[in-house]
Amino acid sequence: MSGEANSPEGNGKVSRVIRIGTRKSQLARIQTDSVAAKLKELYPDVHSEIVGMTTTGDKILDTALSKIGEKSLFTKELENALERNEVDLVVHSLKDLPTTLPPGFTIGAVLKRESPHDAVVLHPKHRGQTLDTLPENSVIGTSSLRRAAQLKKRFPHLDFKDIRGNLNTRLKKLDEKDDFAAIILAAAGLKRMGWENRISQILEPEDCMYAVGQGALAVEVRARDADILEMVSVLHHPDTVLRCIAERAFLRQLEGGCSVPVAVHTEVKDSQLYLTGAVYSLDGSDSLKETMQTSIATAAADKILEEVDERVQRVGVTASKISGEAQDGAERLGVDLAKLLLSKGAKEILTVARQLNDAR
């Protein structure tokens, strides 16, 4: 088996050691530990060894993410370790993974999604306020073009500025200086860190739709590693998988990324998958937004499991235990919605946003 070690236990039993790659930040470690714990629960004989790594995105802290050639910023070093057989799987925030993975890799599990929404974290002196009630020209920190574009339009009295760093760093910058009245962060990260009490306001879709894959964890593996793929596949959460396939297909068809403001909202209700997608100009003044739906009512799983093969990936995801028909429907939904927006002028909005961002 490719690379994981077996260690004899005192009782003569042989246990398996799985090496899990992760970024070194506290949040990344918490997320990885939660995946390791789930695997331990399902496979008591498996021991996890966590291997922490620093990625390019962790090193470049003085530049807005959208200004750095953004593909695989937080993932490349981890994938290199996977390729060299130094680790057997890697845990990512799904929103950090490009919609097209390098050859030889696949997402073997998408876990049940935490809240995908964005949250407002206020400077202590503004406790009890909301974005609506903050004073004119209050400075809000966010390094996301998607958040800034939507919130500039919705809250024109506020001023938006870049803020970089991991969660701990950003909260420190907020609390210890007077530069920001509030910062916008993913609710999921705050919840996983146990900092839910810092959330002053959850932004609903009408105020700010979220990023593709936000709030979901992904386990990336070598695509031909059938053994590991089979092992992690039980971690898939079907609704989350279908929602995220639709979202990723939408983004891929639009050719979006960190350097353009693209936002989504998905929901599964009564066997229907609803996808709302939008594109924005940098200041939010120009936007296109549409909603489409598709039925995902199929047998719980296709009777014949698809062969584990790179060709069965859908926007980088391999999920052979979830109905292929439902997955195809989700992928088509994303593609169709993107085509609808493109037919209405989305490409022009995104091209201008990209050019303006590059010129900043």
VMD Tcl script that draws the C-alpha trace (Angstrom):
set ca {
  {0.00 0.00 0.00}
  {1.41 3.31 -1.03}
  {3.30 4.68 1.83}
  {1.43 4.12 5.05}
  {3.32 2.22 7.68}
  {2.21 -0.68 9.82}
  {3.21 -0.68 13.47}
  {3.03 -3.79 15.64}
  {1.13 -3.14 18.85}
  {2.05 -4.74 22.16}
  {-0.75 -7.25 21.80}
  {0.71 -8.69 18.60}
  {-1.88 -6.88 16.45}
  {-0.69 -4.86 13.50}
  {-2.16 -1.38 13.31}
  {-2.00 0.90 10.34}
  {-0.47 4.36 10.43}
  {-1.99 6.93 8.09}
  {-0.05 10.16 7.58}
  {-2.25 13.22 7.20}
  {-0.86 16.43 5.73}
  {-2.11 19.82 6.92}
  {-1.24 23.51 7.07}
  {0.28 24.51 10.39}
  {-2.23 27.16 11.45}
  {-4.29 26.47 14.57}
  {-7.52 26.29 12.55}
  {-5.99 23.88 10.00}
  {-4.81 21.65 12.86}
  {-8.24 21.68 14.52}
  {-9.87 20.75 11.19}
  {-7.34 17.98 10.54}
  {-7.66 16.60 14.06}
  {-11.45 16.40 13.58}
  {-10.96 14.30 10.41}
  {-8.40 12.08 12.16}
  {-10.86 11.55 15.04}
  {-13.64 10.54 12.62}
  {-11.33 8.04 10.90}
  {-10.31 6.62 14.30}
  {-13.97 6.18 15.21}
  {-14.68 4.32 11.96}
  {-11.39 2.39 11.85}
  {-10.17 1.79 15.43}
  {-7.01 0.00 14.18}
  {-5.87 3.06 12.25}
  {-3.45 5.50 13.84}
  {-3.06 8.97 12.37}
  {0.21 10.83 12.21}
  {-0.29 14.54 11.52}
  {2.33 16.22 9.31}
  {2.24 20.03 9.44}
  {3.47 22.13 6.50}
  {3.79 25.81 5.63}
  {2.30 26.84 2.29}
  {3.02 29.83 0.06}
  {-0.24 31.43 1.17}
  {0.88 31.19 4.80}
  {4.18 32.94 3.99}
  {2.93 35.86 1.91}
  {1.07 37.95 4.45}
  {1.55 41.46 3.11}
  {-0.35 41.04 -0.17}
  {-4.07 40.63 -0.82}
  {-4.83 37.05 -1.87}
  {-6.45 38.27 -5.06}
  {-3.17 39.88 -6.14}
  {-1.08 36.71 -5.95}
  {-1.48 34.25 -8.88}
  {-4.05 32.59 -6.73}
  {-4.30 29.00 -7.93}
  {-3.24 26.46 -5.33}
  {-1.85 29.08 -2.96}
  {-2.65 27.05 0.14}
  {-2.47 23.61 -1.45}
  {0.61 23.14 -3.63}
  {3.10 22.20 -0.90}
  {0.59 19.74 0.55}
  {0.01 18.18 -2.87}
  {3.76 17.88 -3.42}
  {4.04 15.86 -0.20}
  {1.12 13.69 -1.35}
  {2.81 13.11 -4.69}
  {6.10 12.15 -3.01}
  {4.26 9.63 -0.80}
  {5.27 11.56 2.31}
  {1.62 11.71 3.36}
  {-1.41 9.56 2.48}
  {-4.11 12.22 2.55}
  {-4.39 15.95 3.03}
  {-7.13 17.94 4.78}
  {-8.12 21.28 3.23}
  {-10.83 23.87 3.53}
  {-12.69 23.04 0.31}
  {-12.82 26.70 -0.68}
  {-8.98 26.70 -0.95}
  {-8.99 23.93 -3.58}
  {-9.02 24.99 -7.25}
  {-11.93 23.63 -9.29}
  {-9.46 21.71 -11.47}
  {-6.98 19.61 -9.50}
  {-3.55 18.62 -10.82}
  {-3.53 15.21 -12.57}
  {-3.25 12.29 -10.18}
  {-5.18 13.88 -7.29}
  {-8.82 13.74 -6.27}
  {-11.08 14.88 -3.44}
  {-11.96 11.58 -1.77}
  {-14.26 13.07 0.86}
  {-16.29 16.22 1.42}
  {-17.45 16.29 5.03}
  {-20.73 17.65 6.41}
  {-20.69 21.38 5.98}
  {-20.42 23.76 8.92}
  {-22.30 27.07 8.43}
  {-21.15 28.44 5.03}
  {-22.06 32.03 5.95}
  {-19.82 34.99 6.65}
  {-19.76 36.60 10.09}
  {-19.16 40.12 11.36}
  {-16.69 40.39 14.24}
  {-16.80 43.84 15.86}
  {-14.06 45.79 17.61}
  {-14.89 45.54 21.35}
  {-15.77 49.27 21.47}
  {-18.57 48.72 18.92}
  {-20.17 45.83 20.82}
  {-23.91 45.60 20.16}
  {-23.74 47.31 16.75}
  {-24.41 45.80 13.30}
  {-23.02 46.79 9.89}
  {-26.18 48.88 9.45}
  {-25.68 50.88 12.64}
  {-21.89 51.43 12.52}
  {-20.91 55.11 12.10}
  {-20.33 56.58 8.62}
  {-16.89 55.70 7.10}
  {-16.20 52.95 9.65}
  {-13.41 50.74 8.28}
  {-14.25 47.07 7.74}
  {-11.43 44.57 7.19}
  {-11.72 41.82 4.59}
  {-9.24 40.38 2.12}
  {-12.04 38.94 -0.02}
  {-13.13 40.72 -3.20}
  {-16.39 38.74 -3.03}
  {-17.27 40.03 0.43}
  {-16.17 43.60 -0.31}
  {-18.12 43.82 -3.58}
  {-21.39 42.68 -2.00}
  {-21.03 44.66 1.20}
  {-19.99 47.94 -0.52}
  {-23.25 47.83 -2.44}
  {-25.33 46.86 0.58}
  {-23.65 49.18 3.13}
  {-22.43 52.22 1.16}
  {-21.67 54.19 4.35}
  {-18.81 51.83 5.24}
  {-15.20 51.75 4.04}
  {-13.55 48.41 3.16}
  {-9.82 47.66 3.51}
  {-7.65 44.57 3.06}
  {-6.65 42.53 6.09}
  {-4.48 39.40 5.83}
  {-3.21 36.69 8.14}
  {-4.73 33.63 9.75}
  {-7.73 33.91 12.07}
  {-5.63 34.54 15.18}
  {-3.64 37.30 13.46}
  {-6.70 39.04 12.06}
  {-8.52 39.04 15.40}
  {-5.39 40.44 17.06}
  {-5.18 43.22 14.44}
  {-8.83 44.05 15.12}
  {-8.66 44.03 18.93}
  {-5.26 45.56 19.58}
  {-5.36 48.46 17.13}
  {-7.92 51.03 16.18}
  {-7.63 50.47 12.41}
  {-10.84 48.48 11.97}
  {-14.36 48.85 13.36}
  {-15.07 45.25 12.35}
  {-13.74 42.41 10.23}
  {-15.59 39.84 8.14}
  {-14.64 36.19 8.61}
  {-16.11 32.80 7.73}
  {-18.46 31.71 10.52}
  {-17.24 28.11 10.13}
  {-13.66 28.92 11.13}
  {-14.76 30.91 14.18}
  {-17.03 28.07 15.29}
  {-14.33 25.42 14.83}
  {-11.89 27.55 16.86}
  {-14.47 27.82 19.66}
  {-14.79 31.58 19.16}
  {-18.50 31.65 18.42}
  {-18.96 34.30 21.11}
  {-17.06 36.77 18.88}
  {-19.71 36.54 16.15}
  {-21.73 39.77 16.31}
  {-23.79 39.14 13.20}
  {-24.23 36.32 10.68}
  {-24.58 37.68 7.14}
  {-27.59 36.14 5.43}
  {-27.51 35.51 1.63}
  {-29.44 38.73 0.92}
  {-26.55 40.69 2.49}
  {-23.61 38.53 1.43}
  {-23.61 35.21 -0.40}
  {-20.71 32.89 0.37}
  {-17.69 31.50 -1.46}
  {-17.79 28.23 -3.40}
  {-17.23 25.35 -0.95}
  {-17.16 27.63 2.11}
  {-17.62 25.82 5.42}
  {-16.84 22.35 4.01}
  {-13.71 20.29 4.66}
  {-12.17 18.23 1.85}
  {-9.84 15.24 2.03}
  {-7.51 15.10 -0.97}
  {-5.86 11.80 -1.89}
  {-3.90 10.23 -4.74}
  {-6.51 9.33 -7.36}
  {-5.11 5.83 -7.95}
  {-4.82 5.00 -4.26}
  {-7.92 2.81 -4.20}
  {-7.33 1.66 -0.63}
  {-7.18 5.14 0.91}
  {-9.94 6.38 -1.40}
  {-12.21 3.61 -0.14}
  {-11.27 4.37 3.46}
  {-12.07 8.10 3.33}
  {-15.16 7.74 1.11}
  {-17.32 6.97 4.17}
  {-16.69 10.56 5.35}
  {-18.65 12.00 2.39}
  {-21.84 13.86 3.36}
  {-24.22 13.42 0.38}
  {-26.04 16.79 0.52}
  {-22.79 18.69 1.03}
  {-21.17 16.78 -1.86}
  {-24.00 17.64 -4.26}
  {-24.15 21.30 -3.19}
  {-20.38 21.68 -3.54}
  {-20.25 19.90 -6.93}
  {-22.86 22.38 -8.22}
  {-20.96 25.34 -6.74}
  {-17.57 24.20 -8.09}
  {-19.02 23.47 -11.54}
  {-20.51 26.99 -11.58}
  {-17.17 28.58 -10.70}
  {-15.20 26.45 -13.15}
  {-17.55 27.29 -16.03}
  {-17.20 31.00 -15.17}
  {-13.42 30.61 -14.91}
  {-13.58 32.44 -11.60}
  {-11.13 32.32 -8.72}
  {-9.89 34.50 -5.84}
  {-9.22 37.35 -8.26}
  {-12.87 37.91 -9.17}
  {-16.00 38.43 -7.06}
  {-18.15 35.30 -7.49}
  {-20.64 34.18 -4.83}
  {-23.10 31.32 -4.36}
  {-25.89 30.03 -2.17}
  {-27.16 26.43 -2.30}
  {-29.90 24.53 -0.58}
  {-31.36 21.02 -0.72}
  {-35.12 20.95 -0.14}
  {-37.66 18.22 -1.01}
  {-35.21 16.36 -3.28}
  {-34.48 19.58 -5.18}
  {-31.06 21.21 -5.30}
  {-31.27 25.01 -5.56}
  {-28.26 27.02 -6.69}
  {-28.07 30.81 -6.67}
  {-24.96 32.25 -8.25}
  {-23.77 35.81 -8.76}
  {-20.91 37.84 -10.19}
  {-20.04 41.39 -9.18}
  {-17.95 44.34 -10.25}
  {-15.28 45.25 -7.63}
  {-17.44 48.00 -6.12}
  {-20.61 45.90 -6.34}
  {-22.39 48.47 -8.52}
  {-22.69 46.03 -11.41}
  {-23.93 42.50 -10.76}
  {-25.78 39.52 -12.18}
  {-27.62 37.01 -10.03}
  {-29.82 34.05 -10.95}
  {-31.23 30.91 -9.33}
  {-31.82 27.49 -10.89}
  {-32.81 24.12 -9.50}
  {-32.64 20.44 -10.37}
  {-34.09 17.23 -8.97}
  {-31.67 15.00 -7.07}
  {-34.26 12.34 -6.22}
  {-32.54 9.09 -7.19}
  {-31.89 5.77 -5.58}
  {-29.65 6.15 -2.53}
  {-26.72 4.99 -4.64}
  {-26.23 3.52 -8.07}
  {-26.41 -0.24 -7.86}
  {-23.10 -0.73 -9.61}
  {-20.37 1.26 -7.96}
  {-18.40 3.18 -10.51}
  {-14.86 1.96 -10.86}
  {-12.41 4.07 -8.97}
  {-10.93 5.91 -11.85}
  {-9.78 9.46 -12.40}
  {-12.33 9.83 -15.18}
  {-15.22 9.63 -12.70}
  {-14.20 12.84 -10.97}
  {-16.71 15.64 -11.03}
  {-14.99 19.00 -10.57}
  {-12.25 17.15 -8.70}
  {-14.55 15.07 -6.48}
  {-14.68 11.26 -6.45}
  {-17.79 9.98 -4.66}
  {-18.57 6.49 -5.93}
  {-21.03 5.74 -3.10}
  {-23.30 8.67 -4.01}
  {-25.69 8.38 -6.95}
  {-23.83 9.20 -10.16}
  {-27.06 10.50 -11.62}
  {-27.50 12.99 -8.77}
  {-23.87 14.10 -9.08}
  {-24.24 14.61 -12.83}
  {-27.39 16.64 -12.20}
  {-25.56 18.83 -9.67}
  {-22.65 19.40 -12.04}
  {-25.01 20.25 -14.92}
  {-26.87 22.69 -12.68}
  {-23.65 24.59 -11.98}
  {-22.64 24.64 -15.63}
  {-26.12 25.74 -16.80}
  {-26.35 28.56 -14.27}
  {-22.88 29.82 -15.28}
  {-23.89 29.70 -18.95}
  {-27.04 31.69 -18.16}
  {-25.00 34.41 -16.41}
  {-22.41 34.40 -19.20}
  {-25.19 34.92 -21.74}
  {-26.26 38.00 -19.78}
  {-22.79 39.57 -19.70}
  {-21.00 37.95 -16.75}
  {-17.76 37.62 -18.70}
  {-17.56 41.39 -19.23}
  {-18.16 42.11 -15.52}
  {-15.50 39.58 -14.47}
  {-12.97 40.73 -17.08}
  {-13.22 44.34 -15.90}
  {-13.04 43.22 -12.23}
  {-9.91 41.19 -12.99}
  {-8.25 44.06 -14.86}
  {-9.07 46.59 -12.15}
  {-7.82 44.26 -9.45}
  {-4.56 43.64 -11.35}
  {-4.07 47.41 -11.66}
  {-4.64 48.11 -7.95}
}
mol new
graphics top color blue
foreach p $ca { graphics top sphere $p radius 0.5 }
foreach p [lrange $ca 0 end-1] q [lrange $ca 1 end] { graphics top cylinder $p $q radius 0.2 }
display resetview
